[in-house]
Amino acid sequence: MRKILFSFLLVAGISSHAQTLFTYGTHPVDKNEFWRAFSKNNNGATDEKSIREYLDLFVRFKLKVQAAKDAKLDTLPNIKNDIAAFRAQVIEQYMRNQGSNKEMVNEAIDRSITEFEVAHVFVGYDNDSAKAKSTIDKAYAQLQGGADFSATAKTMSTNDYVQSTNGYIGFISVFSLPYDLENAVYATAAGSYSKPVAGKSGYHIFKVLSKRASTGKMKAAQILIAVPANATQEEIAAARSKAEMVYGLAKKGEDFGKLAQSYSDDKLTYANAGELPEFGFTKYDPAFSKVAFGLQNDGDISAPVQTASGFHIIKRLALKTAVADKTDPALVEEFTEKVNADSRMILVAVRQKEQILKNSQYKVFPYKEAELWTVTDTMLKSKNYVNFFKANQQKPLFQLGTQKIFISDWLKWVKNQQSPTYSPPKAEFKNLLQRFTDLTAEQYYKDRLELINEDVRYQVKEFREGSMLFEIMERKIWSLAPTDSAGLLNFYNRNKQKYTWQPSVNAVIFNCADSSVANRAMEMMRKEPLKWKEHMDHLGGTALADSSRFELNQLPVPQGTAFTAGQFTPVVTNVNDGSSSFCYILNVFNSKDQRSFEEAKGLVINDYQLFLEDKWITELKKKYPVKVNEGVLKSMVK
């Protein structure tokens, strides 16, 4: 019963203004609210019979929720707390996934299907950002004058590695670079170079040498023969020789995973047969990726390839082509996690704050910054700070929609931020005031979110009504029926004909962890069938047994099994989990017999609950007469 009700709650919902489909008492329910629920649970059916059947369920649902409201169950502390916690969870999830964040995820997915071959001129700040800016501007001027990019990268870059490679980076894709630098690359056409762009450690000018479709995602294993930093030529030669030896063993057919366990210096993968996490071309050293993605078939093994880490022997396991399907939930979730962990989230947060202020109709009232700082600083240092709150209660600072935020609100907030031994210096005043503004606007936006967002409103109302419904059902039906001994017995006596035994047996059913346990249990039972409880103890929790009267369709036996007293049925194994079962038949009853009250009690309780619920619904319909708008109903039939 609870499962059926819960399934219904998952699809019951609300919507905005629409035609009234039905009323119960003075309460209207619009067509959209019903249709939203029906369309999620109708398996595509839109015929009148299906709509009317679901309408009956929906009406019953609404009546029971109204009864819960009448009983003021929504004022119970536990329900209020549950609703508040759920609402906070839904809103936080919405705030994470709305607007700019979604745009960032879509942008990242779009970018993931293209790879850029790039080079750069790099000028480090080196504690003198002004000098670095002057140098990068000179490099840019040279390029605009027609200078060769490689030559400029070599002569103007301040990093030894960049100079040694003539600025060549290799292929990059989304998430390969910090977001600002990634944007500069993606905004540059093939064959062109970007304007100077500031990075964390210096200025860059990027040149896009070529573009290509993404090479996809590689699943591979490796054996790494490490070379230490600043290794001598002898050490490098020894590592190369060892790598060639291991490669020879792999090509002869020795197990790659065992070779990785024996020889690989990659501490993260050697114990896992050398398997690397799935990676794209731009994840690792270009030399490594070029060889890995050059392998043509699953199972191909590369000759040793040298990188700064040492010599790698790579085995291709699988290659997955890149996709940009934004309707794929798994792909969207994967990129959402990457975006949330990336530097671009700083920009997302900034955009979200700007959007919240805009949506909240943020308006600043004129005030003098120096005077506000003086009042704030004096208040923080005063013992009688409450007087400052009172004096500034009617002085507005800014407005959100129709709600004014007063200077006293700011003073209270900043007072709560103050530690006992610290008050913020004047230099931090603007940042602190902006933080107060952002947090106040965000809370204002969250408080109104159900009014402006249908999905949030739907989820919160669904949970609220579901919580009340479970509480009223527990009180009126679920806890009442099992304890109403007289009512149950009377119901049984009035409906005895319903509670009969179909052909059945007295039996002991053994449910075992697997077939070997089942065979052992059967062997023990054949020797001493009456000691089945002791046999369970000896099996140490690997088997459970139950003795009762069972109808034949309840028994775990092959179809068509004939039953006799003293019989052991064959062991039957569940293909889903490997568990195995068998039965020991004590008695066989071929006729339909009357169930006693005790034998039928479980069935009686379930039916009695349905009886009480129907009786309750009849009473509710008298209190809240139901009227269906037939014209609106028929308009939904397709």
TORKE-636732 format. One record per atom (N, C-alpha, C): x, y, z. Coordinates in steps of 0.02 Angstrom, whole numbers, plus 50000, padded with zeros to 5 digits. Layout:
<pts>
XYZ ...
</pts>
This chain:
<pts>
500424994050000 500005000050000 500435006350000 500945006550044 501385012350048 501765013349982 501995007749952 502365008249890 501925011049834 501305008649831 500845011049779 500725018549788 500615020649851 500495027649865 501095031849848 501695029449865 502305033249851 502405034049777 502265028749738 502335029249665 501875034649638 501275035149667 500815040249644 501075047149662 501365047849722 501615054349744 502165056949699 502555052449672 503115054549629 502865058049566 502255056749546 502015059649484 501465064849496 501235065749558 500725070749571 501055077549571 500755082649541 501105088949537 500655094949534 500965100849517 500605107049513 500805110649450 500445115749433 500635119849376 500345126749385 500435130849334 500215137749338 499485138249314 499255144249304 498555145549287 498345141649225 497755138549230 497485134849173 496745133849184 496435130149139 495715128749146 495605124149206 495055125349241 494885121049298 494615114349273 494935108949294 494715102249274 494185099649322 494295100649387 493795098549436 493875102849499 493355102749539 493375106049604 493185100949657 493445101849717 493225098049775 493065103249829 492415103849843 492205109449885 492325115949847 492665120549880 492835126949849 493535126949818 493855121249817 494555120949794 494595118649722 494865122949677 494935120949606 495595117449593 495595112949544 496205109649519 496215110749444 496755113749419 496755115349348 496995109549305 496855110149242 497005104949192 497755103549190 498165108849193 498895107949187 499175103849245 498915105149305 499155101449363 499025094049356 498415092449336 498235085449325 498645082449268 498705086049213 499035083249154 499775081949167 500075086249206 500785085249222 500885078649259 500425077249305 500475070949341 500295065049297 499745065649260 499505060149217 500015058349164 500315063249132 500765061949076 501405058449098 501565058749162 502155055249187 502005048049206 501375046249206 501205039649233 500715035849190 500635037949127 500115034749086 500375030149032 501045029349029 501355025048979 501145026648908 501025033148896 500845035348829 500105035148812 499695032348857 498975031948843 498655038748852 498205040548805 497835046848811 497095045848796 496855039648803 496155038248791 495735040248852 495085040948842 494655043548896 494635038848956 494655032348944 494635027549000 495235028449046 495835029049016 496435029949056 496425036449095 496175041749062 496145048249095 495665048049154 495075044849145 494585044649200 494835040249257 495175034849242 495445030549295 495965034349337 496385037949303 496895041749339 496595047649376 496075050549347 495735056149380 495445053949447 495185047849450 494915045249513 495465044949566 496055042449547 496615042249593 496825049249615 496825053849568 497045060649582 496565064249629 495915063149619 495415066049663 495505063449734 495595056949741 495695053949807 496315056949841 496835057749801 497455060849827 497315067849854 496965071949816 496835078749835 496395079049898 495905074649902 495465074549961 495855072750024 496295067950019 496685065850078 497175071350100 497465074750051 497915080350068 497515085950102 496905087150078 496495092350109 496325090450181 496195083950193 496055081750261 496655082850306 497255081850278 497865083150317 497925090550333 497745094850284 497765102150296 497265104050350 496665101050346 496155102550397 496395100650467 496785095250470 497055093050535 497675096950555 497865101850512 498455106150524 499095102150533 499145096550495 499745092450501 500355096050473 500235101150429 500805104850402 501125109350454 500815109850513 501105113950567 501525109750615 501525103150605 501925098850650 502665100450641 503035101050696 503745102950691 504155098250647 504035091650651 504435087050611 504305087950537 503665089150518 503505090250447 503775096850423 503715102150464 503975108650445 504735108350435 505065104750479 505795104050473 505995100150411 505615094750398 505755090750338 505655094850274 505115098650272 504975102750213 505515108050204 505705111250259 506225116450255 506885113550231 507065107650255 507685104450234 507655102550160 507075099850139 507005097950069 507025104050024 506675109250044 506665115450005 507375118249996 507755118350051 508435120950047 508855116749999 508755110150000 509125105649956 508945106949883 508305107649868 508085108749799 508355115449774 508315120549816 508535127249795 509285127449784 509655124149828 510385124049819 510565120449755 510225115049740 510345111449678 510175115749618 509625119349623 509425123849568 509935129349559 510175132249613 510665137649609 511315135249577 511495128949590 512105126249560 512025125049485 511425123249465 511335121049396 510995126149350 510835131949377 510465136649337 510925140849293 510625144449246 510925149849208 511635148749185 512095152649214 512785152749191 513115145949196 512965142349250 513265135749258 513065131149200 512425131149182 512185127149127 512515129349062 512585135849053 512915138448993 513635136048989 513965136049047 514665133849048 514715126349030 514255122449056 514255115249041 514145114148966 513655117548938 513525116948866 514125119148825 514425124548845 515015127048809 515585121948812 515695119048871 516225114148879 516105107948836 515475105748833 515305099948791 515435101548718 515235107548696 515355109548627 516095109848611 516485112448657 517205113048645 517565106348646 517275101548681 517625095148690 517715091248625 517345092948573 517405089048510 517915092048462 518285097148485 518795100148443 519455100648481 520005099248447 520665099948476 521075105048436 521455109248470 521845114648440 522585113148448 522955113548394 523685113148398 523935120248407 524285121448462 524465128348479 525205129048497 525445135148488 526095137348512 525985143948548 526475146148587 526385152648621 527045156148633 526995162748638 527525166848666 527355167848739 527825166748783 527685167348855 528195171948889 527935176948924 528365181548962 528135181449035 528555178749079 528375178149149 528405184849185 528005185449238 527985191649276 528655193049312 528935187749343 529585188249377 529625194449422 529095195449461 529065200949510 529065207949478 528975208249413 528945214849379 528435214349323 527805215049341 527275214249291 527285219749239 527515225749257 527545231249209 528055229749154 528635227049175 529155225149126 528895219549081 528545214649111 528265209049072 527765211549021 527355216349042 526855219148995 527205222648937 527735226248953 528105229748900 528425224748851 528685219248877 529015214248834 528505210748790 527925208748818 527425205248778 527145209848724 527085216248740 526845221048690 527345221748633 527985221548648 528495221748596 528455215548552 528345209648584 528285203548546 527685203748500 527135206548525 526525207048485 526635211848426 527005217248439 527145221948385 527575218748331 528055214548352 528475211048303 528045206548259 527585202848290 527155198348252 526715202148203 526455207848226 526045211948182 526455214748123 527105215348135 527555217648082 527775212248034 527525206048047 527675200548001 528205195748025 528435196348088 528955191948114 528715184748118 529175180048112 529015172848118 528825171248190 528275167648199 528035166348267 528535162148306 528795156848276 529275152548311 529885156448333 530135160748288 530735164748305 530575169548361 529985172548359 529795177248413 529725173548479 529415167648478 529345163748539 530025161948568 530495160448525 531165158448547 531545164348578 531495170248546 531905175848568 531565180148621 530905180448623 530565184948669 530295181448732 530205174848730 529955171248788 530475171148843 530255171148905 530715171348962 530805164548996 530465159348969 530505152648999 530965148348956 531435144748989 531925140748952 531595135448909 531085132048937 530755126648900 530395129448839 530055135148847 529695138148791 530195140148737 530765142748757 531275144648708 531535138448671 531625133048708 531925126948677 531445123648628 530795124848635 530305121648591 530015126548540 530305132648538 530045137848494 529305139348509 529125138448572 528445140048594 527935134648582 528125128948553 527635123848535 527355120448598 526695120148602 526345116848658 526085110048637 525775109648579 525455103548556 524705104548553 524325099048556 523605099448552 523295100548621 522815105048622 522435106348684 521695105948667 521295105048720 520565105148713 520275108248775 519625107548785 519305110448844 519625107648907 519725112048957 520015110549022 520775109549020 521085110048961 521825109348958 522175115448988 521875121248981 522165127549005 521685130949053 521935135649094 521465139849133 520965143249086 520375144749112 519815146749070 519965152949028 520285158049057 520435164049018 520885162548959 521375158148970 521825156248916 521475151848864 521045147348889 520655143148844 520225147448798 519915152548827 519495157048787 519895160448732 520515162448748 520935165748698 521085161048640 521205154648655 521355149848603 520735148548560 520155147348593 519555145648556 519285151548515 519505157548532 519285163448494 519755165048436 520285161048427 520785162348376 520705157548317 520715160248258 520635156048198 521285152348183 521225146648149 521815142748130 522265147048086 522925147148103 523415151048066 523505158048094 523085159948143 523125166748172 523385166348243 523525172248272 523755172448341 523315177348380 523315176448445 522895180448489 523245186848510 522865191448539 523165197048573 523475194548638 523925198448668 524215196348733 523655195248785 523715189748821 523225188148873 523595186548937 523355189248992 523685188249057 523475181649088 523985177849109 523855171649145 524085172249217 524095166649253 524275166749324 524995168649335 525445166449290 526165167549301 526485172049248 526095174149199 526395178449148 525915179749091 526175183149040 525775184848981 525895179748925 525375178448886 525415173748830 525165177048766 525465175048710 525165176048644 525115169148613 524495166948598 524395160248571 524325160448495 524625155548463 524505154548392 524175147848382 523625147748344 523295141448328 523585138848263 523955133448268 524285130648209 523795126648167 523355123048199 522845119148163 522285117248210 521735114948181 521165112348220 520985105548191 520705101248234 520475094748211 519925092348256 519535087648231 519025084448273 519365080548328 519035080248386 519335076848444 519485069548427 520045067148451 520235060248441 519865055448488 519455058148533 519045053948576 519375052548643 519125047348676 519365045348742 519695038448737 520285037948765 520675031748762 520665028248830 520575021748827 520675017448886 521295013348871 521815014048912 522455010748898 522785008548963 523275004348956 523695002249012 524415003948994 524825004849044 525525006449030 525985002949079 526605002049055 527155000049099 527665005749094 527815008849150 528275014549152 528935012349182 529465013349144 530145012549170 530395019649183 530385021649246 530505028649265 531225030649255 531335036949238 531995040049233 532005045849282 532465046049330 532465051449379 532645058149348 532425063549380 532605070249356 533365071049357 533625074549307 534345075749300 534735069149294 534415064149262 534755057649254 535355058349208 535855054149220 536445053949177 536275050149113 536705050649063 536605047049001 536605039549014 537025037349062 537065030249078 536405027849108 536105032049152 535465030149183 534905029849130 534925034649084 534415034649031 534495028448987 535115026848971 535235020948928 535015014548963 535145014149029 534945008149066 534185007449068 533835013149077 533105013049078 532835010949009 533145013548956 532925011848888 533015004348875 533575001748897 533724994648887 533214990248925 533044992348986 532554988549026 531864988848992 531694994748967 531044995448934 531004991148871 531554990748833 531564986648773 531484979248791 531784977248847 531724970348869 531004968648888 530684973048926 529984971948946 529524971948885 529654976548838 529264976848777 529314970248738 529914967448736 530014961048703 529604955548734 529574955448801 529164950448835 528424951348819 528204957648817 527504959048801 527334956748730 527774958048683 527644956148614 527654948648604 527994945048648 527994937748645 527354934748673 526934938948703 526294936548727 526234935848803 526744937948840 526684937548913 526144942348937 525814940548991 525254944549016 525474951649033 525154956649001 525354963549010 525254965849083 524694963749113 524554965649181 525084963049230 525294956749219 525804953949264 526484957349253 526624959249190 527244962949177 527224969749212 526634972949211 526564979449245 526684978649320 526404973349349 526504972149420 527234970949438 527594967849392 528284965949405 528784971649390 528634975749338 529144980349314 528944987749317 528294989449317 528094996449310 528265000549372 528525006649359 528675011249414 528105016149426 527545015349391 526965019649402 526585017049463 526685020349520 526405018049583 525635018049584 525325022049540 524605022549540 524255017049500 524625013849454 524295009149408 524585002049408 525185001049434 525504994549426 525104988849457 524774990349513 524384985049547 523724983649511 523534988049465 522904987249428 523044985349356 523544981049346 523744978649280 523954984349234 524164989949264 524404995649226 523865000049197 523224998749212 522675002449180 522635009649204 522625014249156 522565021349169 521825023449169 521655028849204 520975031549196 520875033749124 520255033749101 520105035849033 520385042849021 520685044048962 521005050548950 520915052648877 520965059148867 520955061948799 521665063448776 521725065448713 522385066648684 522765072048722 522405076948748 522735082648779 522895081648853 522745075748881 522835074648952 523565074048972 523955070348932 524635068848950 525135072048902 525775070448913 526315072948870 526155071548797 526245076448752 526085075348682 526415069148652 527045067748672 527395061848645 527025055448665 526785055248727 526415049448751 525755048748713 525375054348708 524725054148675 524785052348602 525295054948568 525375053648497 525455046148484 525835042848526 525935035648518 525315031748539 525005033648596 524415030048620 523855030348569 523715036348543 523165037148495 523355034848425 523995033248416 524215030548352 524115023048347 523995019748404 523865012548403 523195011248367 523195006648321 522625005948277 522065001548304 522234996648345 521734991748367 521784990548442 521224988548472 521234986548542 521704980648550 522134980948601 522614975648613 523304977148584 523354982148539 524014983948511 524454986748566 525104985248561 525594987348611 526134991448576 526304997248605 526805001648575 527514999748596 527995001648554 528695001448575 528795006748628 529315006348668 529425011448721 529455018448692 529095023148724 529095030148704 529345034248763 529785038948750 530115042748803 529755049348816 529645050848881 529395057348903 529835059548961 529665065148991 530055067549049 530025062649107 529515058349109 529445053649165 529865047349155 530015045649093 530395039549079 530155036449014 530185029749012 529985026048952 529325022348965 528845023448920 528175020648927 528055015248874 527785009448895 527545004448849 526785004548856 526435005948802 525715007348806 525325001848771 524784999548803 524334994748774 523644997948766 523404998148705 522735000848694 522204995748715 521734998048757 521184993748780 520534995248743 520385001748734 519775003748699 519825011048680 519475012948627 519455019948605 518725021748594 518515027248627 517825029548622 517815036248587 517405036748535 517365042948497 517045048448539 517235054748525 516965060448562 516255061948539 515825063648587 515135065448571 514965071948608 514475075548581 514255081848613 513495081748620 513235076148644 512515075248651 512285078148718 512005084148717 511805087548779 511175084648809 510865079748775 510285076348803 510485069948840 511125068348840 511375062448874 511505064148947 511105061648995 511195063549065 511885061949092 512165056249072 512825054249098 513355059149074 513325061249011 513805065948983 513735072749017 513125075049026 513005081449059 513265081249131 513145075749166 513385075149235 514155075249237 514465071649190 515195071549187 515475078549178 515195082349131 515455089049118 515265093949173 514695092849205 514505097149261 515015096549317 515235090349331 515735089349383 516395092649364 516585092249301 517205095349278 517165102949282 516595105749262 516505112949265 516525115349338 516195111649383 516185113649453 516875113549485 517325109449458 517995108949486 518495113449450 518255117349402 518705121249359 518695128649378 519215132249355 519285139349371 518705143449342 518365140949292 517805144749262 517225145549310 517225141749365 516685142549413 516715149349448 517305152349449 517365159149477 516945163949436 516995163249370 516605167449325 515865165749332 515695159349340 514995157349349 514705160849411 515095160949466 514865164049527 514745171549517 515205174849482 515135181949469 514515183349427 514425179449374 513835180349332 513195179049370 513205173949413 512605172349450 512415178049497 512915180949530 512775186649575 512495192549537 512775193849478 512525199349437 511805198049416 511655191849398 510985190149375 510485190549433 510695188449492 510255188749551 510075195949567 510585200349565 510455207449579 509975210349527 510065208449465 509625210849412 508905208349422 508845201749434 508175198749443 507825201449506 508225203549555 507945206049618 507815213549615 507905216649556 507795223849547 508185227949598 508825226349603 509265229549652 509325237049638 509215241049690 509255248349685 509605251049746 510125255149735 510505258049791 510225264849808 510145266149873 509955272849896 510595276949906 510555283449895 511165287549903 511405287549976 512045286649985 512355287150051 513085289250041 513365292050094 514065294050091 514495288550120 514945285950079 515345280150099 515745281550162 516045287450165 516475289050223 516065289150288 515455291950284 515035292150343 514805285150364 514645281050314 514425274250330 514995270350363 515605271350338 516175267950369 516285270350441 516215276950452 516315279650519 515815276750568 515175276550546 514655273550589 514805266250603 515005262650551 515145255450558 515735254350606 516275258050595 516875257150636 516735258950709 516365264450719 516195266650787 515765261450822 515265258850784 514815253750813 515205247550834 515665245350792 516045239250807 516475240050870 516685246250883 517115247450941 516725249351004 516065250250995 515655252651051 515365246751089 515265247851154 514935242751195 514175243351188 513935249351173 513215250551166 513005250451093 513195244851059 513075244550987 512325244250969 511905242051016 511185241551002 510895248350986 511175253551017 510935260351004 511045262250931 511585259850902 511725261250832 511205257850787 510985251750807 510465248250769 509825252450768 509635254850828 509015258750834 509045265150794 509615268550796 509695275050763 509675274450687 509805268550661 509845267750588 509305263150559 508775262150600 508245257550578 507855260150518 507805266550509 507405269450455 507835272450400 508475270950399 508925273650347 509065268250296 508745268650237 508825263250187 509515263450155 509775257450142 510425256650109 510335254550036 509915249450026 509735247549958 509065243949959 508785242649901 508125239649895 508155233649848 507785228349866 507715222349825 506965221449813 506745222449751 506025222249739 505685227649779 505205225649821 504865230449865 505155230449936 505675226349947 505965225650014 506565230350022 506525234650073 507085239150087 507555235950138 508195236850125 508715234550171 509015240850203 508995241050269 509195247050305 509915246650330 510185252350347 510875252650373 510915248450437 510385248250475 510385244150536 510475236750520 510195234450463 510295227450441 511035226150428 511355230850394 512075230250380 512475230150445 512305234550492 512675234950555 512615228450595 512015225650596 511915219250632 512325213750599 512315213550533 512685208250497 513425208850509 513705214850502 514425215650509 514645214550581 514185215950629 514345214550699 514405206950710 513985203150677 514015195850684 514635192850651 514925196550602 515535194050570 516155195450610 516095199950659 516675202250697 516895197150748 517545195750749 517815191550803 517935195950864 518005193050923 518085197050984 518695201750982 519215200050944 519835203950946 519985207350880 519495207450833 519645210150767 519055213750738 519175219550709 518685223050669 519015224750603 518645224550548 518955225250482 519235232250471 519815232750440 520095239250423 519695242450367 519795248950358 519425252650308 519535249850238 520135247150225 520295244450159 519845238550140 519565235150190 519135229450176 518395231250174 518245237550186 517555239750194 517135238350131 517395240250073 517015239350012 516865231949998 517375227750006 517285220549995 516775217550043 516795219950106 516335217350156 515625219550140 515545225750120 514885228250102 514615224750041 515045223249992 514825219549932 514615212449951 514975209449997 514795202650019 514115202750053 513985207750095 513335208450128 512785209250075 512915213350025 512425214549972 512275208149934 512805204649916 512715198449878 512335193149917 512515192349980 512175187250022 511445189050034 511315195450046 510625197650058 510205196649995 510475198449937 510115197649874 510005190249859 510505186049873 510435178849861 509875175949904 509855177849968 509335175250012 508645177749989 508605184049968 507975186749942 507745182849881 508215181349837 508065177549776 507835170549793 508175167249840 507985160449861 507295160349892 507145165449933 506495165649967 505925166349917 506055169249858 505535170349808 505545165249752 506005160449756 506115156049698 505505151849680 505115149849730 504515145849716 504005149949677 504015156549685 503535160849651 503715161749577 504355161149561 504575162749493 504805156649453 504885150949487 505125145049452 504645139249463 504335136949409 503815131749414 504095125149438 504695123149415 504975116749434 505125116449509 505415121849536 505545122049608 504895121949647 504415125849624 503755126049657 503435119149656 503485115649600 503205108949592 503525104049642 504185104049644 504525099249688 504375100449761 504375106849782 504255108249853 503535106749872 503055108449828 502355106949844 502235099449846 502545095949799 502475088649797 502725085549863 503295087949886 503575085149949 503135087050008 502885093350008 502465095550064 501835091350067 501495090550010 500885086650010 501015079250025 501575076750000 501755069750014 501865068650088 502215073350121 502355072650193 501705072650233 501245077250215 500605077550250 500195071250237 500215068850175 499815062950157 500045056750196 500695055750200 500945050050238 500735050450311 500765056550338 500575057350409 499845055950420 499405058450376 498685057350385 498505050050373 498835046850325 498705039750312 498935035450371 499495037350400 499735033550459 499235034050516 498965040050526 498505041050582 497815038050569 497565038850508 496875036850493 496805029550472 497335026850440 497265020250409 497795015250433 498435016850417 498955011750424 499055009450496 499075013950545 499185011850614 498535009750648 497965012150621 497315010550652 497095003450637 497125001450573 496854994950554 497164988950591 497834988450597 498124982550630 497944981950704 497764987650736 497614987450809 496874987050824 496454987350772 495734986950782 495514979550780 495634976150835 495504968850837 494784967150822 494324970850853 493614969450843 493414970950772 493654976450745 493484978350676 493754973250627 494374970750638 494664965750594 494264959250595 494064957150656 493704950750662 493014951350629 492684956950639 492034958050607 492094958150532 492624961450507 492734961850435 492864954850407 493244950850444 493394943950423 492744939850419 492334940450470 491724936450472 491234938450417 491234944850399 490784947150346 491034945150277 491684943650272 491984942250206 492354935650205 492114930750244 492464924350251 492584920950184 492114921650139 492164918150075 492784920350034 493044926250050 493634928650014 494274925150037 494264922450099 494874920150130 494884912450133 495024909550077 495074902250072 495774900350047 495954894250064 496584891450039 496464888549969 496874890549922 496914887049859 497324880749871 497364876049823 497794870149834 498464872349863 498674868849918 499244871249956 499604865549990 500144867350024 500544862250060 500794865250125 500904861050174 501324862750231 502034861050211 502494865850218 503174864650193 503674868750232 504304866450227 504874870450250 505244872750187 505314879350179 505664882050121 506354884550143 506864882050109 507554884250121 507764889050066 508004895050086 508304899850040 509044900550058 509474898650011 510184897850024 510604902749982 511214904050005 511654908849971 511824906549901 511914900049891 512074897449824 511894889949822 512014886849766 511804879849757 512204875149802 512834876749816 513224872249859 512944872149929 512734877949955 512424878250021 511754874550020 511374875349966 510724872049960 510814864449960 511304861949923 511424854749921 511634852049989 512044855950024 512244853850092 511654853750139 511214859050134 510624859350177 510154853450162 510084851750099 509634846250081 509914839650108 510564838750105 510864832650132 510724832050206 510784837550243 510634837550315 509894836150328 509464838950286 508744838050294 508534830850280 508844827750231 508674820850215 508824816150274 509344817850312 509524813650368 509064814950428 508924821450442 508514823150500 508054829050481 507504827550447 507064832950421 506724837050475 506624834350535 506274838050587 506724843050624 507374842850611 507844847350645 508054853150600 507574855850561 507764860950512 508024867250544 507774869050604 508024875050638 508754874150659 508924868050683 509624866750702 510074866850640 509824864350585 510224864450523 510394871650501 509904876150511 510044883150493 510614885850535 510624884250599 511164886550643 511844883950619 511854877650599 512484874650575 512724877750510 512264880650471 512454883650407 512714890750415 512724893250476 513064899550492 512824905650454 512164906350446 511904912350414 511894912150338 512124906650308 512114906150235 511454903450208 510984901950254 510324899550233 509794901850282 509194903050256 508614904750297 508064899850280 507664898050332 507124893250320 506484895650353 505924893850324 505274895850351 504794890050343 504434888650397 503944883150395 503244886050403 502804884450355 502124886950358 501704883250306 501094885650298 500674883050244 500724887950185 500854885450127 500954889650068 500514887250011 500214892049976 499884890249914 500414888449862 500214884249813 500714881349767 501094886649728 500754892249712 501094897449672 501594901449713 501634900149778 502124903449820 502784899549826 502794893449799 503364889049809 503894890049754 504534890149773 505084890749723 505234883849693 504824881849644 504904875149615 504834875749539 505104870849502 505004870849429 504264870249412 504074873449356 503374873249334 503154866049321 502544864349344 502284857749333 502464852649386 502794854749440 502994850149493 502374847149527 502374840649537 501854837149574 502104836249646 501644836649695 501844836749765 501584830649802 502014827849845 501824822349890 502134823649958 501834821050010 502104821850077 502784818450082 503264821650116 503934818950124 504394820450066 504154824150018 504544825549956 505034831249967 505634830849935 506104836349928 506074838749856 505914845149847 505884847749778 506584849249753 506694849449687 507364850749661 507624857749681 508284858349685 508594864849699 508484869349638 508224875349651 508104880249598 508554886249611 508934888449560 509414894049568 509144900349533 509174905849570 508964912349543 509514915049497 509354916049434 509864918249386 510114925249400 509724929249437 509924936249449 510454936949503 510394933049557 510874933949612 511224927449632 511064921849600 511414915649615 511154912049677 510654914749712 510394911349771 509994905249748 509934900349794 509604894049777 509104892049831 508574888649809 508034886849856 507794879649843 507504876649895 507164870349887 506644869749943 506184864949936 505644864049986 505634856850012 505434856250075 505284849650103 504534849650117 504164845250083 503434845150086 503214840650145 502814843450190 502564839650247 501874836750233 501424840950210 500734838650195 500504842050131 500034838850097 499754841650035 498994842350044 498744848350025 498024849750029 497784851549959 497394847049929 497174848049860 496514851849855 496144852149910 495504855549908 495564862749931 495034866749916 495004873549939 494714873650009 495114875650058 494894875750128 494824882850153 494414883650204 494314890150234 494934891950275 495174897950267 495714900450310 495424902650377 495764900950431 495564903550496 495734911050498 495474914550548 495614921650555 496364922850561 496704918850600 497424919750609 497804918450544 497574913250508 497904911750444 497794917250393 497234920650397 497064925750347 497224932850371 497504933550430 497554940150462 497924945250419 498474943250388 498854947950346 498434950550289 498054945950257 497614947950201 497044952250227 496784950450285 496224954250313 496434961350329 497024962150359 497264968850376 497324973150313 497604970350260 497674974150198 496994976250170 496524971450168 495854972950142 495474977850187 495584977150253 495244981550300 495504988750292 496144989550279 496414996150266 496084999250204 495994995350151 495664997750091 494934999650106 494614995550147 493914996850166 493865003450204 494315004350254 494305010550293 494455016650250 494905015750203 495075021350158 494495023150114 494145018250086 493565019650044 493015023150084 492915020850145 492405023950188 492585031150203 493235032250215 493475039050230 493395043650169 493545040950109 493485044950048 492755046850037 492295042250051 491585043850044 491385049650089 491645049650150 491505055050197 491805061650172 492405061250145 492735067350120 492365070150059 492085065850017 491715068249959 491075071749980 490785069650036 490195073150062 490395080050088 490975080350120 491215086750147 491455091350091 491775088350041 492045092149984 491765089149919 491155091049900 490865088049839 491315089249778 491395083949739 491825084149681 491415085349618 491615090449579 491285091949516 491815092149461 491715088049409 492185087549353 491915091649295 492355095649265 492175099349205 492265094749145 491715091949121 491745086849069 492045089549004 491915095848990 492185098848929 492945099048931 493225101048988 493955101348995 494245094248993 493905089449026 494145082649025 494185079948954 493645080848916 493635078148848 494135081548803 494335087748820 494835091248779 495525088048784 495615083948836 496265080548845 496295073948808 495735071348787 495715064948753 495985065748682 496455061348663 496755061748596 496675055248559 
</pts>
